[in-house]
């Protein structure tokens, strides 16, 4: 059985675009993000940032590469508002995360 996760980037939260409730004000998906923006999500963002730095990637690419590395995940559902965003997320398919990075992301997101 395959899994297709909905909102693979959690309405843009996992791109690193939103770091505080103030960042969500006036944003198209701001209300959705504001509901999930808490200490846990900020911990996840910090780990995505660290992995992105180590892997010369973006937080969005790391988040999607992590999803794609999960057993049973066929393809995460994401949305884009520009060709640049599409190009960015397509790069996630070329990223191979280390076992350590996968473990750290698993732990922080559990």
C-alpha positions as CSV (number, residue, x, y, z in Angstrom):
1,X,0.0,0.0,0.0
2,X,1.3,3.4,-0.9
3,X,0.8,6.6,1.1
4,X,0.4,10.1,-0.5
5,X,0.8,12.6,2.3
6,X,-1.4,15.7,2.0
7,X,0.3,19.1,2.7
8,X,3.8,17.7,2.5
9,X,5.2,21.1,3.4
10,X,2.5,21.9,6.0
11,X,1.1,24.9,4.1
12,X,4.6,26.4,3.7
13,X,5.7,26.0,7.3
14,X,8.4,23.5,6.4
15,X,9.9,25.8,3.8
16,X,11.1,28.0,6.6
17,X,9.0,30.9,5.4
18,X,7.2,31.2,8.7
19,X,9.3,31.6,11.9
20,X,6.8,33.5,14.1
21,X,3.1,34.2,14.3
22,X,3.9,37.7,12.9
23,X,5.1,36.0,9.7
24,X,1.7,34.4,9.2
25,X,-0.3,37.7,9.3
26,X,-1.8,38.4,5.9
27,X,-0.3,35.3,4.3
28,X,-2.6,33.2,2.1
29,X,-2.0,30.1,4.3
30,X,-1.2,32.1,7.5
31,X,-4.2,30.9,9.5
32,X,-3.3,27.2,8.9
33,X,0.3,27.8,9.8
34,X,-0.5,29.8,12.9
35,X,-2.4,26.9,14.3
36,X,0.6,24.6,14.1
37,X,3.4,27.1,14.8
38,X,4.6,26.1,18.3
39,X,7.8,25.0,20.0
40,X,7.8,21.6,18.4
41,X,7.4,23.0,14.9
42,X,10.2,25.5,15.6
43,X,12.4,22.6,16.7
44,X,11.6,20.8,13.4
45,X,12.5,24.0,11.5
46,X,15.9,24.2,13.3
47,X,16.7,20.6,12.4
48,X,15.6,21.2,8.7
49,X,17.9,24.3,8.7
50,X,20.8,22.3,10.0
51,X,20.3,19.5,7.5
52,X,19.8,22.0,4.7
53,X,23.1,23.7,5.6
54,X,24.9,20.3,5.7
55,X,23.4,19.2,2.4
56,X,23.6,22.4,0.5
57,X,19.8,22.4,0.1
58,X,16.8,24.3,1.2
59,X,14.5,23.3,4.2
60,X,11.7,22.5,1.8
61,X,14.0,20.1,-0.2
62,X,15.1,18.4,3.0
63,X,11.5,18.1,4.3
64,X,10.4,16.5,1.1
65,X,13.5,14.3,0.8
66,X,12.7,13.1,4.4
67,X,9.1,12.3,3.4
68,X,10.2,10.4,0.3
69,X,12.6,8.4,2.4
70,X,9.7,7.1,4.6
71,X,8.6,3.5,3.9
72,X,5.4,3.4,1.9
73,X,5.4,7.0,0.8
74,X,4.6,7.2,-2.9
75,X,4.6,10.9,-3.4
76,X,3.9,13.9,-1.1
77,X,1.3,16.4,-2.2
78,X,2.7,20.0,-2.4
79,X,1.6,23.2,-4.1
80,X,3.6,25.9,-5.6
81,X,2.9,29.5,-6.6
82,X,5.8,30.0,-9.0
83,X,8.1,28.1,-11.4
84,X,11.0,28.8,-9.0
85,X,9.2,27.0,-6.2
86,X,8.5,24.1,-8.5
87,X,12.2,23.9,-9.5
88,X,13.2,24.0,-5.8
89,X,10.9,21.2,-4.7
90,X,11.9,19.0,-7.7
91,X,15.4,19.1,-6.3
92,X,14.3,17.1,-3.3
93,X,14.2,14.0,-5.5
94,X,17.9,14.2,-6.0
95,X,18.8,14.4,-2.3
96,X,19.9,11.3,-0.4
97,X,19.7,12.0,3.4
98,X,22.2,10.2,5.7
99,X,21.0,7.8,8.3
100,X,21.9,10.3,11.0
101,X,19.9,13.1,9.4
102,X,16.9,10.8,8.9
103,X,17.1,9.7,12.6
104,X,17.4,13.3,13.8
105,X,14.4,14.4,11.7
106,X,12.4,11.3,12.9
107,X,13.2,12.2,16.5
108,X,12.3,15.9,16.3
109,X,9.1,15.3,14.4
110,X,7.8,12.4,16.5
